[in-house]
Amino acid sequence: MGIDRTMSTQAVLYIIAIILLAVAALPVPTRGVNTALLGAAVALLAFAWPVVSA
């Protein structure tokens, strides 16, 4: 049961990272928030999620 929850959490984090990176690629000005850096950080968290949640 823990594996299912870990996989779903990891999938949600990857989806959030993809959305943030897609928004960062658009020519939309964002003040104070670097969406590319935030997307990369969320992607790294998603990649490390099995270790973080263990």
C-alpha positions, -999 to +999 in steps of 0.1 A: +000+000+000+029+024+007+043+018-028+010+030-044+010+062-024+047+068-031+041+063-068+011+086-069+029+113-050+059+110-073+036+112-103+019+143-091+052+160-084+064+152-119+032+166-134+037+198-114+073+200-126+062+196-162+036+223-159+061+247-143+087+241-169+061+246-197+050+279-182+087+289-179+091+284-216+063+308-224+070+344-229+050+354-198+068+378-174+068+366-138+079+389-111+101+375-084+096+338-092+118+320-116+095+292-127+122+273-145+142+270-113+111+261-093+102+235-119+137+220-118+135+219-080+102+201-080+115+176-106+145+169-084+122+164-054+100+140-075+131+121-086+143+118-049+108+111-035+113+074-028+144+082-007+127+112+010+096+093+019+114+062+032 
